[in-house]
Amino acid sequence: MSSSQDPTPSPQGASNPLVATLLTWFVPGAGHLYMGKMRTAIIAFVAIEGLYLAGVMLSKGMFLQILPPEMRGRFAAALTPEAGNLGALLLHVRQYGFGDIVPTAFPSTLHIGVMLTASAGIANLILCSRAHYDARVGGLKEEPSAAPHPGLATLVGWIIPGGGHFLQGRKVRGAVAFALVVLLFAVGCYLADGTNLDRSRHFYYWAGQALLGPVAFIAETLNGHPLMSARPTYEDAGVVLSSVAGMLNVLLLLDVYGFSEARRLGRPLATEAVDPELESGPFDASLR
Amino acid sequence: MNDLAFHIGLFLFSTLVIVAVSCMFTEADDQKAVRLFPRRYLTFVVVTSVVVAVMLVAEHTFAAVS
């Protein structure tokens, strides 16, 4: 996440950030185990795989069976949030796949189950970013009082949009961020009449809005997956906007991560690193 | 006409959110981000409007079914 012009150097003999990230991607906590951080590794593994296991039990491992037959390609699972927890997903596909030829009824707890498996995947991606940071920092001097850990701030930003900014003391930015993405999501839900809040209706768009975190899951639970007799007029627009809201939250998470990283390492932010005499940011030539 | 107004309002709102979040992403300083916003918003709206116009002309010219 550091500036490409001035990358954070890894100290000699430190853990390889790429290896730590890939290990975490396959098995939550494995990257920290590789770095010798046993406690973080165990907590991460138990929390994320516990979340995934609970989701599999509640959904009876049927999240891929939601997909209509024409969408069941070889890489159908690659665009799901569960792909963030790759090892578990590969085991899942091997164990359950797309189900039997004869379709079986979905359990009543399917939707809660898929929320949990998706959450485990996204949480593991955030853990990957934490493992990458921890491996890069290694023996470098940090200033923990300057900002919360980038991984923690990012996780909070996913749980509550704008929450990471709050944690960093950027309260106005956090409030504006929350208002913008949640309002866009709410408008999407209104236009789609709540049909976007159902993974069985919009499998991949649902993945986009899952990036908004528990806000989307709470809205889905409150909406309750009612049967619809007709398609809402603006369903398409609503589904897209709610998914865009989730993806915009990723930009906010990157902002949170970069801010914490720069502050803890005492380095300039990406936009500060550019010579202000020439340009104060990648896109703001108007401020020359 | 109401439908057109609704679509334009929806377009202006969704682009507002997209540009505002992108300003936050590219500029860590709040005041700079606020100063950047109007120009970027205007640019985004104008450029996307041109794209829409081109698409409508292309649709009307090449894909219209009489």
Contacts between the chains, C-beta under 8 A, distances in Angstrom:
chain1	res1	chain2	res2	distance
A	170	B	30	7.5
A	172	B	30	6.3
A	173	B	24	6.3
A	173	B	30	5.8
A	176	B	20	7.4
A	176	B	24	7.7
A	177	B	21	7.1
A	177	B	24	6.4
A	180	B	17	4.8
A	180	B	20	5.6
A	180	B	21	6.2
A	181	B	17	7.0
A	181	B	21	7.0
A	183	B	17	7.3
A	184	B	13	7.8
A	184	B	14	6.6
A	184	B	17	4.6
A	187	B	10	7.6
A	187	B	13	6.9
A	187	B	14	7.9
A	191	B	10	7.8
A	237	B	10	6.7
A	241	B	14	5.9
A	244	B	14	7.1
A	244	B	18	7.2
A	245	B	17	7.6
A	248	B	17	6.7
A	248	B	18	6.7
A	248	B	21	4.5
A	251	B	21	5.3
A	251	B	22	6.7
A	251	B	24	7.4
A	251	B	25	4.4
A	252	B	21	6.4
A	252	B	24	6.7
A	252	B	25	7.4
A	254	B	25	6.5
A	255	B	24	5.7
A	255	B	25	5.1
A	255	B	28	7.4
A	258	B	28	7.7
A	259	B	28	6.2
A	269	B	28	4.4
A	270	B	28	7.7
A	271	B	26	6.4
A	271	B	27	5.4
A	271	B	28	5.4
A	271	B	29	7.3
A	271	B	32	7.8
A	272	B	28	7.0
A	280	B	32	6.9
A	281	B	26	5.7
A	281	B	27	5.6
A	281	B	32	7.4
A	281	B	36	7.8
A	282	B	26	6.0
A	283	B	26	5.5
A	283	B	36	7.6
A	283	B	40	7.3
A	284	B	26	7.4
A	284	B	27	6.6
A	284	B	32	7.1
A	284	B	36	5.2
A	286	B	36	7.2
A	286	B	39	5.4
A	287	B	32	6.9
A	287	B	35	7.0
A	287	B	36	7.3
